[in-house]
Amino acid sequence: MSEDAQGVKGESEPTPEEWLALLHKSSDAFNDFREAHPQWAPLFPKNANLRRLRLSRVNLKSAYLLGAHLEDADLFEADLRGADMLEAHLDGANLVGADLEGASLWWAQASDADLFRAQLQKAQLLYANMRGAQLSEARLEGADLRSAQFQRANLLDAKLDRSSVSYVDFQNADLRGASFEYANIVGADFRGARVNRHSTVLARRRRARHYGDNPTADADALMQWAQLYKTHGAFELAGQCYHRARQHYRRERCVGLRRFSPHWLWAKAVSALETVFLDWSCSYGEKPGKVLLWAFAVIIASAFTYHLYLGNFMGASGRTMPDSVVTSIYFSTVTFTTLGLGDFHPIQAPYPDRGWWLPLFVSAEALTGALLMSLFLVTFARIMIRD
C-alpha cells in the first residue's frame, strides 16, 4: 500500500470519502495510487467539493464524479476518459488539453470553461450548459450534444464531424473554421453565429472546396447556414447550402405520407416537376451556366431534327430549306431566341402526313427558348446582385 494513500486500510478498495481525501492531498499522490491499483475506478461522493483544486494531469479515467463541484478547478491535460460526470459543475474550470473521450457530461454546467484543444470524441453532453465556453480546436467527433447550450461559445476550428447536434443552441457562437461534416443536425439554432469560408457543414469533395452534401442535416439547418455564409461574404458556399436545402425540402415533401395515397402521388409529381424545371435547369437559381448548357442542347437537338426534315420547310421564294447544317442551326437559333422564323417556315401538312407535327415542334422550341432565356436573366441577375 502506498504511504500517500492515507486513510486507505489494507488492500480493500477505498471508500468514496477516502478517494476524495486522496485527491485533495495532491494529484501526484493520486496518480501514484492509481498506477499501483489500476483495477479500481475512483468513486467520489455525490456533489464532491473539488472547487479551485490544482489537478493538472490527474488520472481520473473512468472516475465517478456525479454532481462534482469543479468550479474554477485546474484540470489541465487531465485524463477524464470515460468519466461519469453527470450534472458536474465545471463553470470556469481549466480543461485545456484535457482528454474527455467517451465521458458522460449529461446536464453538466460548464459555462465559461476553458476546453481549448480538449479531446471530447464520443463524449455525451446532452443538455449540457456550455455557454461562453472556450472550445477552440476541440475535438468533438461523434459526440452527442443533443439539446446542449452553446450560446456565445468559441468553437474556432473545432471538429464536430459525425456528431449529434440536434436541438443544440449555437446562437452567437464563433464557428469560424468549425467542421460539421456529416453531423446530425435537426432543429439546431445557429442565429447570430459567426462563420467563414473554412467553416464546414457540407462534406468536402474537392480540395478546399465544399461541393458535397450532408444527408443527416435537415433543410432548416442548411438554410440557416446559407444565410450565415451570405452574411459573412462566403457567397459560393451560401449558394451551395441553399441548393442542398431546397433538395432536402423536396425529399421531405413525401415524408410521413402513405405510399401511393393521393397526397403521396401529388407530392411525387410536384417533386418531379421541381427536379426538372428548377434543379436540373439551374440548381434553384445558383448556376446560371446550366441554363446556357440546356439552351445549347435544345438548339442543337432541334437543328438536327430540322435537318432530317428539310423537305418540310419552305422558303419565301417557294424553295425548300437547303441541305446545310449551318442553315439548320441558324433556323433553330432564331426560333429559340424568338426572333422570328427567318426565311423559312414549316409546311402545314394534315395528320398523318410526314412532318405534320413540325409546326408544333417549332412552336415548342420558341416557347422553351423564351422560358430558358428568362430563367437565365433571372438567375444571372440574382447571382450578380448577391455577390
C-alpha positions as CSV (number, residue, x, y, z in Angstrom):
1,M,0.0,0.0,0.0
2,S,1.4,3.4,-0.9
3,E,2.2,5.7,2.0
4,D,0.4,8.5,0.2
5,A,-2.9,6.7,0.3
6,Q,-3.7,7.8,3.9
7,G,-6.9,6.6,5.3
8,V,-6.9,3.6,3.0
9,K,-6.8,0.4,5.1
10,G,-5.3,-2.8,3.9
11,E,-5.8,-3.7,0.3
12,S,-9.6,-3.1,0.3
13,E,-11.0,-0.6,-2.3
14,P,-11.1,2.9,-0.9
15,T,-14.4,4.4,0.1
16,P,-15.7,7.5,-1.7
17,E,-14.6,9.7,1.1
18,E,-11.1,8.1,1.0
19,W,-10.8,8.7,-2.7
20,L,-11.8,12.3,-2.1
21,A,-9.2,12.7,0.7
22,L,-6.5,11.3,-1.5
23,L,-7.4,13.6,-4.4
24,H,-7.3,16.6,-2.1
25,K,-3.8,15.6,-1.0
26,S,-2.2,16.1,-4.4
27,S,-2.7,14.9,-8.0
28,D,0.7,13.3,-8.0
29,A,-0.2,11.1,-4.9
30,F,-3.5,10.3,-6.5
31,N,-1.8,9.3,-9.8
32,D,0.7,7.1,-8.0
33,F,-2.0,5.3,-6.1
34,R,-4.0,4.7,-9.3
35,E,-0.9,3.4,-11.0
36,A,-0.4,0.9,-8.2
37,H,-4.1,-0.1,-8.2
38,P,-5.2,0.0,-11.9
39,Q,-8.1,-2.4,-11.2
40,W,-10.0,0.3,-9.1
41,A,-12.1,3.1,-10.6
42,P,-12.4,6.2,-8.4
43,L,-15.8,6.6,-6.8
44,F,-16.3,10.0,-5.3
45,P,-19.2,11.1,-3.1
46,K,-22.1,12.7,-4.9
47,N,-21.6,16.5,-5.1
48,A,-18.0,16.2,-4.0
49,N,-16.3,19.6,-3.4
50,L,-13.3,20.0,-5.6
51,R,-13.5,23.7,-6.2
52,R,-10.4,25.5,-7.3
53,L,-8.2,22.4,-6.8
54,R,-5.0,22.2,-8.8
55,L,-5.4,18.8,-10.6
56,S,-3.1,19.2,-13.6
57,R,-2.6,15.9,-15.5
58,V,-4.6,14.0,-12.9
59,N,-5.7,10.5,-13.8
60,L,-9.4,10.4,-13.4
61,K,-10.1,7.9,-16.1
62,S,-13.4,6.1,-15.6
63,A,-14.0,8.0,-12.4
64,Y,-17.5,8.6,-10.9
65,L,-17.9,12.3,-10.3
66,L,-21.7,12.7,-10.2
67,G,-22.6,16.3,-9.4
68,A,-19.0,17.1,-8.5
69,H,-18.2,20.7,-7.9
70,L,-15.2,21.6,-10.0
71,E,-15.8,25.3,-10.4
72,D,-12.5,27.1,-11.3
73,A,-10.5,23.9,-10.8
74,D,-7.3,23.4,-12.7
75,L,-7.7,20.2,-14.8
76,F,-5.0,21.0,-17.4
77,E,-4.4,17.9,-19.6
78,A,-6.4,15.8,-17.1
79,D,-7.3,12.2,-18.1
80,L,-11.1,12.0,-17.8
81,R,-11.7,9.3,-20.4
82,G,-14.9,7.5,-19.8
83,A,-15.6,9.5,-16.6
84,D,-19.1,9.7,-15.4
85,M,-19.6,13.4,-14.7
86,L,-23.4,13.6,-14.7
87,E,-24.6,17.0,-13.5
88,A,-21.0,18.0,-12.8
89,H,-20.2,21.7,-12.1
90,L,-17.3,22.9,-14.3
91,D,-18.0,26.6,-14.6
92,G,-14.8,28.5,-15.2
93,A,-12.7,25.3,-15.0
94,N,-9.4,25.0,-16.8
95,L,-9.7,21.9,-19.0
96,V,-7.1,22.9,-21.6
97,G,-5.9,19.8,-23.4
98,A,-8.0,17.5,-21.2
99,D,-9.0,14.1,-22.5
100,L,-12.7,13.6,-22.1
101,E,-13.2,11.0,-24.8
102,G,-16.3,9.0,-24.1
103,A,-17.0,10.9,-20.9
104,S,-20.6,11.3,-19.7
105,L,-21.5,15.0,-19.1
106,W,-25.3,14.9,-19.1
107,W,-26.7,18.2,-17.6
108,A,-23.1,19.3,-16.8
109,Q,-22.6,23.0,-16.1
110,A,-19.5,24.3,-17.9
111,S,-20.2,27.9,-18.7
112,D,-17.1,29.9,-19.4
113,A,-14.9,26.8,-19.0
114,D,-11.7,26.6,-21.0
115,L,-11.6,23.5,-23.1
116,F,-9.0,24.6,-25.6
117,R,-7.8,21.6,-27.7
118,A,-9.8,19.3,-25.4
119,Q,-10.5,15.7,-26.6
120,L,-14.3,15.1,-26.5
121,Q,-14.7,12.4,-29.1
122,K,-17.8,10.4,-28.5
123,A,-18.5,12.3,-25.3
124,Q,-22.1,12.7,-24.1
125,L,-23.0,16.3,-23.5
126,L,-26.8,16.0,-23.6
127,Y,-28.5,19.1,-22.1
128,A,-25.1,20.4,-21.0
129,N,-24.6,24.1,-20.4
130,M,-21.6,25.3,-22.4
131,R,-22.5,28.9,-22.6
132,G,-19.4,31.1,-23.3
133,A,-17.1,28.0,-23.1
134,Q,-13.8,28.1,-24.9
135,L,-13.7,25.1,-27.3
136,S,-11.4,26.3,-30.0
137,E,-9.6,23.4,-31.7
138,A,-11.6,21.0,-29.6
139,R,-12.2,17.5,-31.0
140,L,-15.9,16.6,-30.7
141,E,-16.2,14.0,-33.5
142,G,-19.0,11.6,-32.8
143,A,-20.0,13.4,-29.7
144,D,-23.7,13.5,-28.6
145,L,-24.6,17.2,-28.0
146,R,-28.4,16.9,-28.2
147,S,-30.2,19.8,-26.6
148,A,-27.0,21.4,-25.2
149,Q,-26.5,25.1,-24.8
150,F,-23.6,26.6,-26.7
151,Q,-24.6,30.3,-26.8
152,R,-21.6,32.6,-27.2
153,A,-19.2,29.6,-27.1
154,N,-15.9,29.8,-29.0
155,L,-15.7,26.8,-31.4
156,L,-13.0,28.2,-33.6
157,D,-11.5,25.4,-35.7
158,A,-13.4,22.8,-33.6
159,K,-14.2,19.4,-35.1
160,L,-17.8,18.2,-34.8
161,D,-17.8,15.7,-37.7
162,R,-20.5,13.0,-37.3
163,S,-21.6,14.4,-34.0
164,S,-25.3,14.7,-33.0
165,V,-26.2,18.4,-32.6
166,S,-30.0,18.1,-32.7
167,Y,-31.8,20.9,-31.0
168,V,-28.5,22.5,-29.9
169,D,-28.5,26.2,-29.4
170,F,-25.5,27.8,-31.2
171,Q,-26.8,31.4,-31.0
172,N,-23.9,34.0,-31.3
173,A,-21.3,31.2,-31.2
174,D,-18.0,31.6,-33.0
175,L,-18.0,28.8,-35.6
176,R,-15.2,30.1,-37.8
177,G,-13.3,27.1,-39.2
178,A,-15.6,24.7,-37.3
179,S,-16.4,21.4,-39.1
180,F,-19.9,19.8,-39.1
181,E,-19.3,17.3,-41.8
182,Y,-22.0,14.5,-41.7
183,A,-23.2,15.9,-38.3
184,N,-26.8,15.0,-37.4
185,I,-28.4,18.5,-37.4
186,V,-32.1,18.6,-36.6
187,G,-33.8,21.7,-35.1
188,A,-30.5,23.4,-34.2
189,D,-30.4,27.2,-33.8
190,F,-27.5,29.0,-35.5
191,R,-28.8,32.5,-35.4
192,G,-26.1,35.1,-35.0
193,A,-23.3,32.6,-35.3
194,R,-20.1,33.7,-36.9
195,V,-18.7,31.6,-39.8
196,N,-16.1,32.0,-42.5
197,R,-15.1,30.2,-45.7
198,H,-13.4,27.5,-43.7
199,S,-16.5,26.6,-41.7
200,T,-17.9,23.3,-43.0
201,V,-21.4,21.9,-42.8
202,L,-21.3,20.1,-46.2
203,A,-18.9,17.2,-46.8
204,R,-15.8,18.0,-48.8
205,R,-15.4,16.6,-52.3
206,R,-12.6,18.7,-53.6
207,R,-9.6,20.1,-52.0
208,A,-10.5,23.2,-50.0
209,R,-14.0,23.3,-51.6
210,H,-17.4,22.0,-50.4
211,Y,-19.5,20.6,-53.1
212,G,-20.8,17.6,-51.2
213,D,-24.0,17.2,-49.1
214,N,-24.9,16.5,-45.5
215,P,-27.7,13.9,-45.7
216,T,-28.1,14.0,-41.9
217,A,-28.8,17.7,-41.7
218,D,-32.3,19.0,-42.0
219,A,-33.3,21.6,-44.6
220,D,-33.8,24.3,-41.9
221,A,-30.2,23.9,-40.7
222,L,-28.8,24.2,-44.2
223,M,-31.0,27.2,-44.9
224,Q,-29.6,28.9,-41.7
225,W,-26.0,28.1,-42.8
226,A,-26.8,29.6,-46.3
227,Q,-27.8,32.8,-44.6
228,L,-24.7,32.7,-42.3
229,Y,-22.4,32.2,-45.2
230,K,-24.1,35.0,-47.1
231,T,-23.9,37.4,-44.1
232,H,-20.2,36.8,-43.8
233,G,-19.3,37.0,-47.5
234,A,-18.9,33.3,-48.4
235,F,-21.4,33.6,-51.3
236,E,-20.4,30.4,-53.1
237,L,-20.9,28.3,-50.0
238,A,-24.2,30.1,-49.3
239,G,-25.4,29.1,-52.8
240,Q,-24.3,25.5,-52.3
241,C,-26.1,25.3,-48.9
242,Y,-29.2,26.9,-50.4
243,H,-29.2,24.4,-53.2
244,R,-28.8,21.5,-50.8
245,A,-31.5,22.9,-48.5
246,R,-34.0,23.0,-51.4
247,Q,-33.2,19.5,-52.4
248,H,-33.8,18.4,-48.8
249,Y,-37.1,20.2,-48.7
250,R,-38.0,18.3,-51.9
251,R,-37.2,15.0,-50.4
252,E,-39.0,15.8,-47.2
253,R,-42.2,16.5,-49.0
254,C,-43.2,12.9,-49.1
255,V,-42.1,12.0,-45.5
256,G,-45.0,10.8,-43.4
257,L,-47.3,10.2,-46.3
258,R,-48.8,6.8,-47.0
259,R,-47.3,5.3,-50.2
260,F,-49.5,5.5,-53.3
261,S,-52.1,7.6,-51.5
262,P,-53.4,10.7,-53.4
263,H,-51.3,13.1,-51.3
264,W,-48.2,10.9,-51.8
265,L,-48.8,10.8,-55.6
266,W,-49.3,14.6,-55.8
267,A,-46.2,15.2,-53.7
268,K,-44.2,12.9,-56.0
269,A,-45.5,14.7,-59.1
270,V,-44.6,18.1,-57.7
271,S,-41.2,16.9,-56.7
272,A,-40.6,15.5,-60.2
273,L,-41.6,18.8,-61.9
274,E,-39.4,20.7,-59.4
275,T,-36.5,18.5,-60.1
276,V,-36.6,19.0,-63.8
277,F,-37.6,22.7,-64.0
278,L,-35.7,24.1,-61.0
279,D,-32.9,21.7,-60.0
280,W,-31.7,20.3,-63.3
281,S,-32.2,23.5,-65.2
282,C,-30.4,26.0,-62.9
283,S,-29.8,24.4,-59.4
284,Y,-32.5,26.6,-57.9
285,G,-31.0,29.7,-59.4
286,E,-27.5,29.1,-58.2
287,K,-25.9,28.0,-61.5
288,P,-27.0,30.2,-64.5
289,G,-24.3,28.3,-66.6
290,K,-26.6,25.2,-66.5
291,V,-29.3,27.2,-68.3
292,L,-26.9,28.0,-71.1
293,L,-26.0,24.3,-71.4
294,W,-29.7,23.4,-71.7
295,A,-30.2,26.2,-74.3
296,F,-27.3,24.9,-76.3
297,A,-28.6,21.3,-76.1
298,V,-32.1,22.4,-77.2
299,I,-30.7,24.4,-80.2
300,I,-28.5,21.6,-81.4
301,A,-31.2,18.9,-80.9
302,S,-33.8,21.0,-82.8
303,A,-31.3,21.8,-85.6
304,F,-30.7,18.0,-86.0
305,T,-34.5,17.4,-86.3
306,Y,-34.9,20.2,-88.8
307,H,-32.0,18.8,-90.9
308,L,-33.8,15.5,-91.1
309,Y,-37.0,17.2,-92.4
310,L,-35.5,19.7,-94.8
311,G,-38.2,19.0,-97.4
312,N,-40.9,20.1,-95.0
313,F,-39.7,23.7,-94.7
314,M,-40.5,26.2,-97.4
315,G,-38.7,29.5,-98.0
316,A,-40.1,32.8,-99.1
317,S,-39.2,32.2,-102.7
318,G,-41.0,28.8,-102.7
319,R,-37.9,26.6,-102.5
320,T,-37.2,24.1,-99.7
321,M,-34.6,24.6,-97.0
322,P,-31.1,23.9,-98.4
323,D,-29.2,20.8,-97.3
324,S,-26.9,22.7,-95.0
325,V,-26.0,22.1,-91.3
326,V,-25.3,25.8,-90.9
327,T,-28.8,26.7,-92.2
328,S,-30.4,24.2,-89.8
329,I,-28.5,25.7,-86.8
330,Y,-29.4,29.2,-87.9
331,F,-33.1,28.4,-88.2
332,S,-33.0,26.6,-84.8
333,T,-31.2,29.6,-83.2
334,V,-33.6,32.3,-84.5
335,T,-36.6,30.1,-83.5
336,F,-35.2,29.5,-80.0
337,T,-34.5,33.2,-79.4
338,T,-38.0,34.1,-80.7
339,L,-36.6,36.4,-83.3
340,G,-38.9,35.0,-86.0
341,L,-38.8,32.2,-88.5
342,G,-36.4,34.0,-90.8
343,D,-36.6,32.9,-94.5
344,F,-38.2,29.5,-93.8
345,H,-41.4,28.1,-92.3
346,P,-42.7,24.6,-91.8
347,I,-45.2,23.4,-94.4
348,Q,-48.7,22.8,-93.0
349,A,-49.5,19.1,-93.5
350,P,-52.6,17.2,-92.3
351,Y,-52.2,14.2,-90.0
352,P,-50.7,11.6,-90.6
353,D,-48.6,13.1,-93.4
354,R,-44.9,13.2,-92.9
355,G,-43.8,16.2,-90.8
356,W,-47.4,17.1,-89.7
357,W,-46.1,17.8,-86.2
358,L,-43.3,20.2,-87.2
359,P,-45.3,23.5,-86.7
360,L,-46.0,22.3,-83.1
361,F,-42.3,21.4,-82.6
362,V,-41.2,24.8,-83.9
363,S,-43.7,26.5,-81.5
364,A,-42.4,24.4,-78.6
365,E,-38.8,25.3,-79.3
366,A,-39.8,29.0,-79.4
367,L,-41.7,28.7,-76.1
368,T,-38.8,26.8,-74.5
369,G,-36.3,29.4,-75.7
370,A,-38.4,32.2,-74.1
371,L,-38.6,30.4,-70.8
372,L,-34.9,29.5,-70.7
373,M,-33.7,33.0,-71.6
374,S,-35.9,34.5,-68.9
375,L,-34.6,31.9,-66.4
376,F,-31.0,32.8,-67.4
377,L,-31.6,36.5,-66.9
378,V,-33.2,36.0,-63.5
379,T,-30.5,33.6,-62.2
380,F,-27.7,35.7,-63.6
381,A,-29.0,38.9,-62.1
382,R,-29.6,37.1,-58.7
383,I,-26.0,35.9,-58.6
384,M,-24.6,39.3,-59.6
385,I,-26.7,41.3,-57.1
386,R,-25.9,38.9,-54.3
387,D,-22.2,38.8,-55.0
